[in-house]
Amino acid sequence: MTEPRTDHRDDFSSYQADDELVTGEAVALDVRPAGVILRAAGTIIDWVAYLLLYLLLALAVTAVAGQYLDAALSQALMIVGLVVSVLIAPMIVEVATGGRSLGRLAIGARIVRDDGGAIQLRHAFIRALVGLLEIYMTFGGIAVTTGLLNSRSKRLGDLLAGTYSQNERVSRHTPAVHSVPVELAQWAQTVDIVRLPDALSRRVSQFLGQSAKLSPDSRTRIADGLVAEVSRFVSPLPQAPAEAFLLAVTAVRRDREYAALLLEQQRLGRLAPVLTGLPHGFPTR
């Protein structure tokens, strides 16, 4: 093992999320914004749906205009139908569904505020109003250009309203199950490992889960620094690479804590009749 550095915590920032969402309680949430291509696909679906709505309204006005309405009133109703289709309907749908729409249901996205909360009427109104310019009048040109220049793929309406499109259809994270390396199997049978501090245990787990994404130099430097901290809780220390040592310590602690929990459950099971039963054979009522 090489000489550890004391500032290895700073290297963890190299693989933390750039767009990390932090709540008011200082809790970081792993959320992912929808990309430009996904947003474009959802917008096309919504655009087709609202276009069909406008055509239905236009057909209804045309059918009624031939019998009861004059040309001027029919034209005014056509304009009202257009406003309803491209402005009012998208706004109502977003507010009623909590930031979703037909297109966003198809791509698995939802419009939320920058702090992760649900959008309100004013957010939906700003997005729908600006959408007239950047989506309908320019056929999505301004929206795509703005989205490509933004880390969260925000369009102009999102920038003004303080919202973004959150991707809710993400793959489930399956944590890796580490085992004791073969070269440390015999050592693991007799080693004495006390409980690690929670903060240190989290950093070790985070490193083991993300080590493949690090550069070789950073990977070695962080591993050596963690070994220097973990070594105070392990006896005896093996002659092994730093990362193999961390894998072994994590696996041994996990297996022993799991065995202790099973033993505790067995003891509680044997004591259950005594703890829950009534004295002198009284029936339970």
N, C-alpha and C positions, 0 to 999 in steps of 0.2 A: 504494500500500500504506500502511496506517495504521501508527502506532507500535506495535510488538509489546509484549506483556506477557511477563514472565519466569515467571509462575506458571500458564502455560496447561496444565501437566500435570494440575493438580487438576480441570480441567473434564472430563477423560476419565471421571471417576467417575460422571458423570451418565448414561452409557449402558452402564456395566458391569452384569453380572448381579447381582441382589440376593442370590440363593441360590447363590453361587459355591462350589463344593466345592474345598478346598485339601488336597492330600495331605500326608503327612509330609515329603516332599521340597520343599515349598513350590511345588508345581505346581498351577495352577488348572485344573480340569476343567469343561467346559461340559456339565453334566447337567441334565435337565429332569424335575421330578416330574410324575407323572400327576395330572390334575385330578380334581375330585370326581365329575364326570359319568362319566368313563372308569372310575374306581374303582367307582362304583355299578354300571355295566354289567358289569364283571368279577365283582363280588360276586354279582350276581343269577345269572350263569351258574354260578358255583361253588355257590351255594345250591341251585340246581336239581339240579346233579350230586350233591351230598351228600344231598339229599332222595331222589333216585332210589336211591342206595346204601342209605339207611335203609329204603326200601320193599322193596328186594330182601332185605335181612336180615330184615325183619319177615315177609315171605312165607315165607322159609326156616324161620324159627322156628315160624310157624303151621302149616306143612306137617308139621314134625317133632313139634310139640306134640300134635297130634291122635292120634298113635300111641304116643309113648313118654314124653312129659313131662306133668307136672301143671300146674295153672293158676299156682301160685306161681312155679315155675321158669320157665315161659314168660314171665311178667311180668318176672322178673329179667333174662332174656335180651333182652327188648325194650328194657329200660333200658340194658343193656350195648351193644346195637346202636346206640342213640341216642348214647351217649357216643362210640362208635367213629366214627360218621358226622359228628358236629359238632365233635369235639375231637381225637381221635387221627388220623383220616384227613387233615384239613387240615394238621396238624403234620407228619406223615410226608411228605406231598406237597411241602410247602414246603422241607423239609430235603433231600429226595432230588433235587428239580429245581433247587436253588439259588435259591429264592425265587419260583418260578413256580407256576402252577396252570392249570387248563383255562381259567378266565376271563381270567387275565392273559396267556395265550398269544393269546387272541382280541383283546385290546385292545393288545397289545404292551408290557406292563409287567412289572416284576420287583421283588420286595421286597429291599432292600439295607439295610445298616447306614447310620448317619448319615455315616460316613467313606467310604462307597462300597464297602465290602467285603461278602463273602457272609455271609448270616445263618447262625447256628448253631442247635442244638436249643433252647437257652434262649430265643432270640428267637422262634422259631416257637411254643414252648409258651406264652409270655406273650401273644402275639398271638391264638392260638387260645382261650386261657382267657378273656381279656377280650372276645373276639368273641362269646362266649355271651351276655354282657350287652348289648353295644352293637349287635349285629347281629341275633341271633335273638330275644332277649327284647323288644327295642324296635323290631323290624323296620327296623333301620338308622337310627333316629332320632338316637341319640347319635353314631354314626359320621359321619353327614352334618353334624350341627351342629358337631362338633369339626373336621371337615375344612374347613368353610367359614370357620372362625376361624383357620386355620393357613395359613401361606404355602406349605407343601409338601403341603397337603391330607392331613395326617396324621390318622388316627383315634386314639381313645384308646389302643388297643393299641400303635400305633406310638410314641406318646409315652412309654409305659411301657417298651417294649422298645428304644427308640433306633433305630427303623427308619423307612423311608419307601418309597413306591412310585415307582420310577424308570421314566420313559417311555423305552423303547428304540427305538420306532418313530418316529423323527424324520426330517424331510426332509434330504437331503444338501446340505451347503453348497457352492455353486458360486461361487468368488471371481470378482469382476468383473475383466475385462481392460480396463485403461485405455489410452487412446491419446493421442497428442499433440494438443492443441487446434489447430484450424485456424489461429488467429492466431499460433501459435508454431511452425508447421511449418518455416518458413525458418530461424528461430533454432535449432531443434533439429538442423539439419544441420551446424552449425559450432560449437556450444557445447562447452565443455570441462567435464566433470563427473567429479570423482574419486569413488572409492568412499565411500559414506556409512557412518558407524558403524552397527553392527548395531542398537543400541538406537534410534537416530534413525530408521533405515529402518523398523523395526517400528512406531514411533509414527506415521510418515507413512502407512504402509499401513493401520493401524488407523483413522486419521482418514478416509482416503478411502473406506474401506468402511462407515463409520458416520456420515458427514457428513450424510446425508439425515435421520437421526433427531435431529439436534441443532437447537436453536433458532437463529434467524438470528444473534443476538448471540454465542452461544457458538461457532457455526461460524466466524464471522469472527475472533473472538479467538484461537481455537486455530490457525486457518490462518495468521494473521499471526505468531504465535509460532513455528510450525514453519518459516515462510519465513525468519525471522531466523536460525535455526540452519542451515538447508540452504544459505543464500546463501554461507556460507563455503567451500563445496565446489563452487561453480558460477561460471563466468566465460565470457562476460559475463552480467550480469543483465538480463533483459528488462523492459520496461514492460508488465506484465500483472497481472490480479487474482491474489491470493495462491493461491487454490485451483487456478486454471489453471496457475500456475507449478509447484505441487506435482505436478499430473497430468503435466505435460510432463517434469519431472525423473524421475519414476518410470518413465514409458514409455521415455524415452531410455536410462536405465540398464539397464532390462530388455532392450531390444533389443540394446544393445551387448554386454552380458554373454552373451546367448544366441549372438550371432554369434561371440564369442570362444571359447565352448565348442565350437561347431561347427568352428571352425578348429583348435582343439586336437585334436579327434577325428580330423580329416582328417590332421593331421601324425602322430599316433600310428598311424593306419592305414597310412601310407606307411612308417613305421619298424618296423612289426610284424614283417615278415620278417627284419629285421636283429636285432631284440631277442629274438625267439623261436627263430631258426634256429641250427643248429650250424655251426661253422666248417669250411672246407675241404670242404663238401658232404657231411659225414657224415650218414647216414640217421638219422631219428628212430625210436627203438625203445621 
